[in-house]
Amino acid sequence: MELRFHTFVTLALAALMTSGCSLRLFGRNDPPPPPAPLTVAPAGTVTGSALPPPDAAGAATGTTAEAPTGLAALDPSANAAPAPAAATSNELGRTDLLGGWTMAAAGESCQLFMTLTTWAGGYRASTRGCTNASLQGISAWNIEAGQVQLFNDAGSTIARLYPTSKSQLDGQSTGGGPVTLTR
């Protein structure tokens, strides 16, 4: 008899569940209450005006920029002086020097390769096809005070070069001979 009662209860619960009965009868599917309304805060006044066109020649014509207003006045970088222009158009950065160059020095022409791998005295450099022992020993390079310096493994300077264009550097070896790098 007990077995029949448990079987009956199990079948009744299964029938109740499959008949589409939900927990709504027990109050669990009620929607959540709406959020409380927000209070309106005063936003102030908004003003607008057209921006003047950018004028790269403004400094050359003697015009000056107006002092910033509004949110720009709160930005410390807005009040900073503009960055000075580059001294010459021939200044090169580290990434401008990367890759292969043709080096003419000591009466020969060979290849110089520059990378940004850190190395003694600066960044890694290597040569190919050079017969001069001094040029074969170039293993590093660096830029200091606008000049490109080439170093050997011992950290001694082999040559100092200055950019004459984006694709050419001219200078001297420590022995006094001319050195030219071209692309």
N, C-alpha and C positions, 0 to 999 in steps of 0.2 A: 504494500500500500504506500509506503514511503517513497518507493521508487516512482510510483505513478504520480505522486504529488510533486516531486522535484521535476519530473518530466513535464507535467502540466505547467508549472511556473516558468520553466525554461521556454516552452513553446509559446506561452502567453507573452513573455517579454520579447521574444523574437518577432511575434506578430505585431506587437505594439511598435516596435522599432521600424519594421518594414512598412507599416501602414502610413508613414509620413508624419508621424507625431514628432513634434519638435520640442525644444526646450522653452519655447515661447510660453507654454502653459505655466512654466515655473518662473517667468519674469527675467530670463537671461538674455533675450534678444532685444531688449529695449534700447533705442538709440541713446547715445550719450547726450547730456544736456548741452545746449549751445554755449559758446564761450561768452564771457561777460563783455559788453560793448566797451570799446576804448574811448577814452576822453580825448577830445581834440585839443592839440596844443597850438598856440599861435606860431606861425611860420615866419612872420616878418614880411618885408617887402622884397621883391625880386626886381632888379633892374638889369637892363641889357643894352649893349651897344655893339656896333660892328667893330671887328678888330681891324687894325690897319694892315695892309699887305706887308709881308716880310721884306725888309729892305737891307740887303747885304752891304749896300754902298752907303748906309746911313752914317757910319763912322767917317767915311771919306767926305761926305757933304757937310759935316759939322753938326748934324742933328743928334740929339741925345734921346735916350729912351726915358719915358715917363716913369715915375715911381709906381710900383705896383700897388693896387688897391684890392679890397675884398680879401678873399682867401689867399691870393698870391702874396699879399703883404705879410701874412703869417708864415710863409714858406721861407726859411733862411736862405735857401739856394737862389731864390728869386732876387734877393738883395745883394748877392755876391757879384763881384766884378766879373766881366766876361773873361774867358781864358785867352791868354795872349796868342796871337797867330804864330805859326811856325816861322823861325828865322829865315830859313831858305826852303825852297821847294825840293832841294836835293837831300833833305834829311831822310834817313831810312830807319825803319823799325826792325826788330828782330825777324819778324815774319817776311819782310822784304828780302832778307838775305838768304833764306832757306833754299836749298837745292844746289844745282851744279853751276859752276862758274868756270870760265876759261881764264887761266892765270898766265900772264906773261911776266917773267922775271928771270934774272940771271942768264939772259940770252936764250931762254927756252920757253916753250908753251906747253902747259899741262892742265889737268883738271883739278878743281878744288870743290869739295862737297861740304855743305854746312847743314847741320841738323839742330834741333832744340833739345837734344839729349844732354843733360848736364854732364860736365866733364871738368877736369882740373882747370881752373882759371876761367871758366865760362861754359861754353857749349861745344859739343863734339864736332870736329872737322877732320877731313881726310883728303889725301891727294891721290891722284892716279896719273901715271905716265911722266912723273917728274924724275929727272936724273940728278939734279942738284940735291945733295944730302940735307941741306937746310930746309928746302921746300918739301922733301919727303918726310921730314920730321914734324910737319904741322899736324897738330892733333886737337887743337881747341881754338875757339874764337870768342870774342866778346865785343860789345859796344860800350865805350866809355867816352864821355864828353864829346859826342858826335863823331868819334873816329872808331873804325873797326880795327881791332887788334887781333893778330894771328899769333898763337903760342905753340911751343913744342911740349913734349911730355914733361919736361922739367919745369914748365911754367915760364920759361924765358920768352920774351917777345921776339918774334921772327920778323914781323912787318906791321906797320901802321898805315891805314888807308883812310881816305876821305871820299865820300860819295860826290861824284861830279854829275851823276844822273841816276835814275832808277835802275839803269842797266850797266853802270860803270863805276868802279872805284879806283882811284889812283893814290899812290903813296910811295913809301920807301921801305926797304928792308933795313934791319938794324945795321947791316954792313954799308948802307948808303946807296944801294942800287935801286933803280925804279921798279915798282911792282904795279901791275894793272890787272884788275878783275873785270871781265866783261861777260855779258850774256848774249 
